[in-house]
Amino acid sequence: MVDSVFNGLTQQKLALGAGFFAMLFANQSVQVLAIPFYQMQLGVDPFLLSLALALPVVVGTLITPWIGYVSDHWQGGTAKRQPLIIAGSLLSAVLFGCIWMVPAHWPMLWQLCYFAWFYLLFSLAAALVAVPTTSLSYEITHDERQRAAIMAVNTYFIKLASVLYQWLFPLASLALFGSVVMGIRWVGWGVGLLLIGGLGLLPALFCRSRAITISHAATLGFTTSLRQLVRHKSLMLLMAICLLQLGGSVFAASMDYYLLVYYVCHGDIAQGAYLKGVLSSAYALAGFASVPLVNWLRSRWGTVAALRWVLLLSLLGGIAKWFLFVPGIGLWIALDAVLCTSVWTAMTIIIPLLNAGLSDAESQRQRHPTAGIFASIHNAATSLASILALLASGLALNFIGFDATAGGAQSNSSITAMRLILAGGTVLFGFLSLWCLHKYHIGSQDKLASSGAKD
């Protein structure tokens, strides 16, 4: 009996991990292929393309809480999340392929409208998969140790996907396709049908939720539920950490490529790209190695303390960036990954784990499942963070006087500003995250004390 339960949970972990693999490809693959296809091959205006890329993210951020609410209130027992996952996966597979079928002879504005429309539809379909799949990661077990193991498996799949999606355009550029346009279309349909659609279906086929459901419970409306979550102090502090790390720290880290090219390598783009490749590979390898480290910290010190240690390590990494991103650093640049990768792993293990715990407590209070809307708030926060990081990076480069045409002859003030953003920004957002975590911990302790007093 124990072996049967263990094997069943292992099967669900792998299926769920495959679903998160599909989710990351759905989030990242469009931008990886759209810029070389629509901008470089079809000649679509870069600024207009960036707007078309941003619009679906904004719409998705606004609609995901509603999807989470619907997912929570869908009837179906242990399979209540499955209909949305199945519908979303099938639609996502087809819509992703359609994105790349725009006629090459159309005027630019028509091509841009075609892309914006199909990308918007694809993003909505992908949200139908992302929210209930994330909810399942909260619900297939309520044991914290098993739930942490699930988040670790999801993280392994996410990091594998983060390595592989970078190779989509090189794959599409292979001579066997005859042209880049045909290559992107073949790769697009392959990714859509096999990776996004096929793997995205697996959680619906193999995972079952164990949601907290009590009959005859009062059902709150969507607006009331959302209003209560906005006033949920612990949830807002947790999402603030997401915004600070996935928005603020990502914005700071966006300076690394520019510094590698224009400062470390004195304007040599090829050499800078090589060091960026070394750094990215180091982050990928260190990312895999950091999963057991983060889990060990969690089991040894507790979930909140583990996140605190990881954030402290990121502060050290931020300080080290000032001394690592300098001319002549060579392969020692990989030390940046060793010091800073754990915080990104914590974002996919510890933050979901804490969010799932908050969802459990709220489900008990409302006497109804809330994993869907809690998962949707997390997804919305990560999407909002990506938009803010993208906008802040472009604005900062213009503000500090960066000039791409100057090559390695960037002004000293521009280079210094980049270094301050990279190193100082990492430290600043790390400190702010620690402050939010401290407030979160105090709130948790107060609730425990209050609960104990009532008992």
N, C-alpha and C positions, 0 to 999 in steps of 0.2 A: 504493500500500500504506500509506504513512504517512498519507495523507488518510483512508483507510478506518478506520485505528485511531483517528485523532483524532476523526472523526465518531462512531465507536462510543462512545468515552469521553465525548464531549459528551452523547450521548443518554442514557448511563447516569447522568451527573451530574444532568441535568434530572429523570429518573425518580426518582432517589434524593432529590433536593430535594423533589419532590412527596410522597414518602413521609414526609419529615421534617415537611412542612406538615401532613399528615394526623395524624402523631404528636402535634404540638402541639395540634391541635384536639381529639384524643382526650383529652389530659391536662387541658385547660383548659375545654372547653365545658360539661361537666357542672356544675361549680360555678357558671359564669356563668348557666346557666339554672335550676339547682336552687333557688337561694335565692329568686329572684322567683316561681318556679312553686310549689314545695312549701311554702315558708315564707310568702310574701306572698299567694299566691292560695288555697292549700289550708289554710293555718293550721297547718302542722306545727311542733312545738316547735323553736326555733332550736338549743338545746343538743343535743337528740337528733339533729337533722339534721346538726350538725357532727360528731357521732360516726359517723353513717352515711357521711359524706363521708370521714372519716379511715380507717375500717376497710379499705376496698379498697386504699388506698395502703400500709398496713402489710402486708397480705397480699401485694400485688404486690412489695414490697421483699423479702419472704422467699422468694418463689417464682422471681423472675427469675434468680438464679444457676443454678437447676436447668434453666430454659428455655435459658439460654446453653449449659449442658453438653450438653443434648439436641441443640441446634442444631449444636454442634461435631461431634458424633458421628453425625449423620444421614447416611445414605448417599445419594449423588446427584451426586457430582462437582462441576462448576461450578454446578449448580442445587440444591445441598444445602440452601440457606436458603429456597428458594422454597415448599415445601409448608407450612411453618409460617406464612409471610407470607400465603399465599392463604387458608388456613383461618382465621387470625386476622382478616384483613380482612373476610371475608364474615360471620363471627360478630359482629365489632364493629359492622358496619353495621346488622345486624338488632337487636342488643341495645341499641344507642344509641337507636334509635327506640322500642323497647319501654319504656325508662325513663320516657317521658312519657305512656304510655297508661294510667296508673293511674286507676281509676274515681273520679270526684270525690265520689260519695256514700258511699264507704267511710269507716269510722272512722279517726281519725288514726293509731292504732297500726298498722292494716292498711296504710295508705298508706306509712308509714315503713318497714315490713318489705318491702313491694313494692319501694320505691326501693333499700333496702339490698341486697336480693337481686339485682336486675337490674344495679345498679351494680357489685357484686362480680363478677358474671359478665362484664360488659363490660370491667372492668379486667383480668381474667385473659386475655380474648381480645385486648385491646389489647397486653398484654405479649408475646403470641405474635407480634405484628407488630413491636413496638419493638426487641426484642433482636436478631432476625436482620437487620432493616433496618439497625440500627446496625453490626452485624457486617459487612454488605456495604460500608458506608462505609470500613471498614478494609481490605477484601479486594479490591475491584475493581481496585486497583493497589497496588503496593508501592513505587512511586517517591514520595519524600517531597514533591517539588514538585507532582506531580499530585494527591497525596492532600490537600495543603493547599488546592489549588484546589477539590477536592470539598467539603471542610469549609466553604470560603467560600460556595459555592453553597448548601449546606445552610443556612448562617446567613442568607442572603438570604431563603430560603423561610420559615425560622423567624420572622424579623422581620416579614415580610409577614403571616404567620398571626397573630402577636401583635397586630398592628394590627386585623385583621379580626374576630377572635373577640369583641372588646369590643362589636361592633355586633349580636350575635345577639339580645339581648333587645330593643333598640330595633326591630329588624326584626320580631320576633314581636309587638310591640305595635302594629303598623300596623293601621289600621281595616279593611283589606281582608279580614282573617282573621275578623272578627266579634267575637272576644273574645281576650283574652291567652292563655287556656287553649288554644284552638284554634290560635292563632298559634305557641305553643311546640311544639305537636305537629307542625304542618307544618314548622316550621324544624328541629325535632329529626330528623324523618325525612329531610329534605333534607340536613342536615349528615351524618347517618349514612350514607346511601346514596351521596352524591356525594363529599363531602370526606374522610370517614374510610374508607369502604369503597372507593370508586372510586379516589381518589388513592393510598390505601394499597396497592393492588394493583400499581401501576406498577413499583416496584422488582423485584417477582417476575417481571414480564413482560419487562423490558428489561435487568436487571442480572445479571451473572455474576461469581461470586467467583473469585479466583485464590489460593485457600488453599494454605498450605504443607502438603503431604501426602506422607509417605514410607511406602511399604508395609511391612508386617510390623513396624510400630512398636508398642511396648508401650502399651496403653491404660490410663490411670489411672482409677480409680473416681471418682464424683462427690465423695464425702467427702474423698478424698485430694487431688483437684484443688483443692477449695475451701480445704482446710487449707494447701496450698502457697501459694495466692494471699494468704491472710491473713498469711502470713509473708513475702510479697514486699514488701520495704521500700519500693522505689520506687513501686509501685502504691499502697501505703497512704498515702504522702506525697502522691501526686497526688490521691487521693480526699479526703485531709484538706483540700487546697486547695479542692476542690469543696464540702465541708461548710462551710468557713469563709466562702466567698464566697456560695454559693447558700443557705446556712442563716444564718450570722452576719450577713453584710452585708445580706441580704434582710430579716432581723429589724430591723436598724438602719434600713433604708430604709422600713419599715412605719410609722415615725413621721411621715413627710413629710406625709401627708394630714391627720393630726391637727394638726400645726403650721400648715399652710396655713389650715385652718379656724379653729382656736381661738387662734392667736397672730398669724399674719400678717394674717388678716382679722377678728380680734376676735370670732369666733363667727358670722360671716356665712357660712352653709353654701353659699349660691349662689355667692358670690364665691370662696370657697375651692375649690369644685368647678370653677369656671372656671380658676383658676390650676393646679389639678391636671390639667385637660384640656390646658392649655398645656404643662405639664411633660411629660405623657405623649406628646404630639405631638412635642415636642422630642427626647425619648428615641428615638422611632421614627425621626425623620429623621436624628438623629446616629448612630443605630445602623446605618443603611444606609451612612452615610459612613465609619463606623469600620472597616468590613470591609476596604477597600483599605489603610487605615492599618495595621491589625494585620498584614496580609499583607506590607506593605512592611517593617515592623519585623522580621518573621520572616525575610524574604529578605535583609535588610541585616545583621542581628545574630545570627541564629539563633533557633531556637524558644524555648529557655529564656530567653535574653536578652530576647526580645520580650515574654514574659510578665512578666519583671521590670520592664521599662519601663512596661507597662500597669498593674501593681500600684502602682508609684511614682506614676503619674498619679492613681490612685484615692486614694492618701494625700492628695495635693494637693486632690482633690475633696472628701474628707472634712473637711479643714480649712476649705475654702471654704463648706461647708454651714452652719457656724456664723454666717457673715456674709451668706449668701444667704436663709436662711429667717427673715427679719425683717420687721416691718411696713413697708409702703411699697416693697417690692422690685419689685412690678409684673412686667413681662415679663422683667426681668433674671433671673428664676428659671430661665430656659432655660439659663443658664450651667452650672447643675448637671448638665444632660444632656451638655453639651460635655465636661466634665471626667470624668464618671463612666461614660459609656456604653461605653467601650472595654473595660472589665473584663468586662462581660457578653458582649461579642462574643468576647473571648478564651476564655470558658467554652465556646463552641460551635465554636471553631476550634482553639485551641492545646491545650486539655486533651484533646479527642478525638485530636488528632494525636500527642501524647505517649503517650496510652494505646494507640494503634494501634502505635506503635513498640515499646512494652513487649510487646504481644501478639506481634509478629513475632519478637522475641528469644525469648520463651517457646515459641513454636511450633517454632522451630529446636531449642531445647533438648529439648522433649518429643517432637519429630518427629511432631507432630500439630497440626491447627488449634486455636487457643485464642481466636480473635476473639470467639466467642459468649460465653464466660464472662467475658472481659475487658469486653466491652460491657455485659454484665448487671451486673457490679459497678459500673460507671459509672452505669448507670440506677438501680440501687438506692441509690447515694450521693445522686443528685439527688432521688430521692423522699424519702429520709430527711431531707435538708436542708429540703425544703418543709414536712414535718411539724414539725420542730424550730422553724423560723421562725414557723409559725402558732401553736404552743403558747407560744413565748417571747413573742410579741407580746401575746397575751391576758394572760398572767401579769404582764408588765411594766406594762401599763396599770392593772391592779388594784393592783399593788404601789406605783406612784408616786402613787396617789390620783386618777387621772383620773375626772372625773364628767361624763358626757355631758349631764346635766340642767342643769349650771351654764352651759352655752353658752360665751360668751367670758369668763366670770368664773372661769376655771380658776385654781387657786392658783399663785403664782410658783414654788413648789418643783416642782409638776407640770410646768409649762412648761419649767423649767430641766432637769429630768430627761429630758424628751423631746428637748431640744436636745442634751444630752450623749449620749443613746443614738444619735441620728441622726448627729452629727458624730464623737463619740468612738468609737462602735461601728464606724463605717466605717474609721477610722484603725486601731483595735485589730485588727480582723479582717484588714485589709490587711497590717499588720506581721507577724501570725502566718502569713499566707499566704506572705509573703516569706521568713520563717524556714524554712517547709516547703520552699519552692522551693530555698533555699540547700542544705538537707540533701539534697534530690533531686539537685541538680547535683553535689554532692560524691560521692554514691553512684554517679552515672553516670560521673564521671571515674575513680573507683576501679575500676569494672568495665572501663572501657576500658584502664586501665593494667594490670590483671590479665590481660586478654585479650592485650595486646601482649606481656607477659612470657612467657605460654604459647607464643605464636607464635615 
